[in-house]
C-alpha cells in the first residue's frame, strides 16, 4: 500500500530543534497501521530535514510540502474528507502548533478517524483543555522517546496518561495495548426531558417512568429513551440526574434555543433524553448522537366502499363500454323500426312502434327472448347478431363480477396522493408540531396542509379525532397514540375497516449532547451495540404498541335487504310509472270518447233537423 506523507510547516522566526527522531515518527505510525500522515513542525529547517529524510528513506512514497501561509486552512483541508484514517504528528513546542491543536480540538477531530502523535515533555494546559472523547487515539511522546496514551473518561476531570513503551533505534517498536475505557467511575450525568404533562408530582413522575401502569400508553418516546439511557448508564458506570423542561426547544430571536435543547446549549445539562428531530438550528449549537429510533405520523380513515354498493353494478364494464352499448341499442332500435315499417308480410300481426322495437332489442341483448316476431331476413339478421354481441358482453360482465367476488376488495385510496385527491376531509391532532404553523410547514408536505386548511380551522384532540374517523374523516397523529386508542375504543368490525397511510417519510429522532462533548462517542458506541444485539428492538417492542389487528371472523355472508333495495326500487319505479301512464291513458281515452260522443250527438242532431226540414 502506498504511504502518503503530507508535510506542513509554518513561517516562524524562532527555530526549535526537533529532538524526536524521524524514524520514531515513521515506526509509530507503522505500528498504528496509519499510512496518510500530516507532520506539523515548528520551523522551516525542521520541515526541510523531514523532507530530506523521507526522500532518502522513502523515495517510492508520496509526500507533499505545504506552503508557509494559510496553514490552518490547509491543515483542515488535508485532514478531513477522507475515507481512510489520517495520522497527525504535532510538535507542541511552539505557540503556532498549540493554536492548531486547539483548533482541531474545537472541531472535534480527536476521534476514531485520526491518530495523533503529540511531541511534548509534559502534560500541558493545552492537553488539559482538549475536547477528548473515549475513542480518541491520542499519544504523547517526550524527549526520552517514551510514549504515553492520553485519555479522558469523566468529562471535565483531569486527563489520564498510560505508559505504552519506549522507542529505541534499530529495534522493533512495541507499544502496550490500551483497552477502551468503559467506566465513568460513578460520576453523575445530568439529563433533561420534555415533560409533556407538566406534572406537579415531579418525584413520582421520575420514579414511575418505567412503570407501564402509570399513565398507561402515554409519553412512550420519553420512556423508551429513558430505558436506553439506563442501559448506557449501567454499561459506563455512571448515574443519571434527570430534570424536565417545558418543551424540546425552538430557535429564539437572539439565536439561542429554548426548552430542553437550550439547557444543553447553556451546558446546564449534559444530554437530552427522549426523541428529538434533527434540525439545522439545533445542529449548529448542540451535537446529536446517532439515531435512536424512527418516528412517524399517519392518517387513519375508513376506505370508501366500492363493492357492496349500488355503484358496483356498473363497475364490471367501463364507462366507455356502457355508452357504446346504449348507443348501439338505440341505433339498432331505430333500424328495426324502419325495417318493420316497410315490411310487406301479410302475416305481421302488430303495428310498428319505436318503444316496442327498443324493448325487443333489450330482450335480445339481455338473453331474455323476443317480444316481436320478425319474418324478413334483414330483421332476423339484425336480431341474430345483436344476440351474439349480447352473449359476449353478458359473459364478460358475469365473469368480471365472479372475479370480483372471489378476489380481495380493491382499495380506492392506496397512498397519500390518492387521499389528497379524494373527497375525504383531513384533520390533524392538536400536538405542538401541528399547532405551531412554522413547525408544521417545515415537515408536512404543502399539498397536505393546503387541503387541510380548506376544510379545517383548528386541530383536534385524540378523542375528537377518533369520532371524526367514524364520520369518514382522515385523522393524522402519532402512530403509538392512535394505536392504543384504536385498541381501546374501536370494536373489531371497525378495526377491520381502517386504513393507514403515511403522509411523509418517517422522521429520524435522536438525543443531543453538549457541543464537542466526549459523551457523544460513548453514546454512539453504546447505541450501536444495543441495536446490534437486539436490546434496542426489545425496548421498542416493549414500549411502542403494534398496529391493531383485524381479528373479526368472517361468517356466511347473506344477501341483505340493503343489497336488493335497488332491484326493489327499480320495480316500484316501473310500477308507479306504469300506473301513472295507465291513468293518463284512461284520461286520454275518456277525453277522446267524450269528443266522439259530442261529435256523434251533433251529427244526429244535424241529421234530425235536416229530416224535419
Secondary structure, 3 states (H helix, E strand, C coil): CCCEEEEECCCCCCCCCCCCCHHHHHHHHHHCCCCEEEEECCCHHHHHHHHHHHHHHCCCCEEEECCCCCHHHHHHHHHCCCCCCEEEEEECCCHHHHHHHHHHHHCCCCCCCEEEEEECCCCCHHHHCCCCCCCCEEEEECCCCEEEEEECCCCCCCCEEEEEEECCCCCCCCCCCCCCCCCCCCCEEEEEEECCCCCCCHHHHHHCCCCCCCCCCCCHHHHHHHHHHHHHHHHHCCEEEEEEECCCCCECCCCCECHHHHHHHCCCCCEECCCEECCHHHHCCEEECCCCEEECEEEEEECCCCCCCCCHHHHCCCHHHHHHHHHHHHHHHHHHHHHHHCCCCCCCCCCCCHHHHHHHHHHHHCCCCCCCCCCCHHHHHHHHHHHHHHHHHHHHHHHHHHHHHHCCCCCCCCCHHHHHHCCCEEEEECCHHHHCHHHHHHHCCHHHHHHHHHHCCCCECHHHHHHHHHCCEEEEEEHHHHHHHHHHHCCHHHHHHEEEECCCCCEEEECEEECCCCHHHHHHHHHHHHHHCCHHHHHHHHHCCCCCCCCCCCCCCCCCHHHHHHHHHHHHHHHHHHHHHHHHHHHHHHHHHHHHHHHHHHHHHHHHHHHHC
